[in-house]
Amino acid sequence: MPKEDCKYWEKCYQKNVAHLEKYMHPPKEMEIENSTEATSECGLLKEKEAPKRKTPTMEAKRQSSDDESTDLTQKECTSASSNQTVSAESKEIDTAELRAEALGNIAGKNYMEILAKRIKFSVQAEYDELLRSNEFIRHKFLVEMPPDFYAFWKFACSLKKDSTGEQVLEYFEKQFQLLLVGPFEFLAGRFHKATIREPGDYLRHWRFFYDPPEFQTIFVRHDSGVHYGYWRDSPKEHDCLLMARNDAAKGCKFEFIAGSAFDAFLHYLEKDFKSTPFTAAAVAATRKALQQFISVNEIKIEKLETLRKRRNAKVVAKTLHEAGIVVPYDGKTQVGYRPLTVSDGELKKILDFFVKAGASDDSGDNEEVKAAVIQKLQPVATAANIAMDECDFGTALELGIDLFCSGRQELNSLVQSLLVPAYSLLSRPQFIAISKAHMEQRRKSHKLSIFELDNTSKGSN
């Protein structure tokens, strides 16, 4: 039976024979050397087990110490090498940064040029995509055209069969001194090769001095302020769309003259076209062709009186342009509109002071009069804003339109402070964009085409 290992092992101090016979102790070095040739299985086992428990010798300690020293040296070398690597990398990074900084201006310039080209390419791609459908009209002019508009373009093209869109426009201008403008020019392909411009330019395209956001021009008498267009009380108006006329040279007054583009064209031939004996036959033939086109294509055209009566039932205020404004109004609760604190006559008298100020030779008196007019208008504007806070949005819209119709640049900020919140609360954001773009560059010129800007740019180059 094998002896148990002494729990004190090499530290055991007992010499008792009984203890030595009962417990196993580590052999002495000499005994270990002499016992290497033992053949018994127990002896071999003991020989194999003994080294596991023996105390390391000095040589082993030295070897361990040398190993630790070697490990430490290797660690130090590794650490040093690592530090040198980091240092080298830092130097490389610093050098790269310095190089980038040194080339910053050139690299930055090249990057901006590349970015500008990519943006231009993206804008051009979007523009080309819009040109493929009538979505271009809604995107650039912020409104949708009614069916009679597209029908009239087909009629116009029928007068010049096998002609390009550009040739159709030229025919109307030459034959009737009438420009088909705005969305007609898109249908004719005129925008397809035009310079891409900023959004406001499209909104100002053929927008005359007194045109409110509700009005969109489609016909213009050559070289004059006489123009016809659609009147929309809301950007998405479809049920009560009227054709209106204005002569920008005479003032801000608008009149409703037709219920469709066809009747508007007939009104133009009768009232505004300067006919001569040489054009009488062409006018008669065109009238006949128009009636035949309407009949053959079964185009339904509502009468002007029917549309006007329907709209008049919704008008809450006349306004200075005499077309009136339409806003949601509850007759029972009387919420939606309340009259201004001054009448139209009183408002006109206040605004007339601007005319007197303009006729004054003394600039000092001029400025004093303008300040006095604005001071008189301020309480009216304050009352309109209070009305708007109480859901009478039509009041601020009426005053904003009236001040717009005055044409006074000094009132631009006051006009915007009324129209922007009014259109916003009436859910007519398209009119906000149109009014802002118009008032940024409001001109009394008759040359209001976006293509005039292109020609000017080419001439300056």
Secondary structure, DSSP 8 states (H G I E B T S, - for coil): ---EE-TTGGG-----HHHHHHEE----HHHHHHGGG--SHHHHHHHHHHHHHS---HHHHHHHHHHHHHHHHHHHHHHHHHHHHHHHHHHHHHHHHHHHHHTHHHHHHHHHHHHHHHHHHHHHHHHHHHTTSTHHHHHHHSS---HHHHHHHHHHHHHTTT--HHHHHHHHHHHHSEEE-THHHHHTTTTTTS----HHHHHHTT--TT--TTEEEEEEETTSSEEEEEE-SSTT--TT-EEEEEETTT-S--EEEESSHHHHHHHHHHHT----TTTHHHHHHHHHHHHHHHHHTT-----HHHHHHHHHTTEEE--TTSS-EE---BTTTTBS----SS-HHHHHHHHHHHHHHHH-S-HHHHHHHHHHHHHHHHHHHHHHHHHHHTT-HHHHHHHHHHHHHHT-GGGHHHHHHHHHHHHHHTT-HHHHHHHHHHHHT----S---HHHHHHHHHHH-
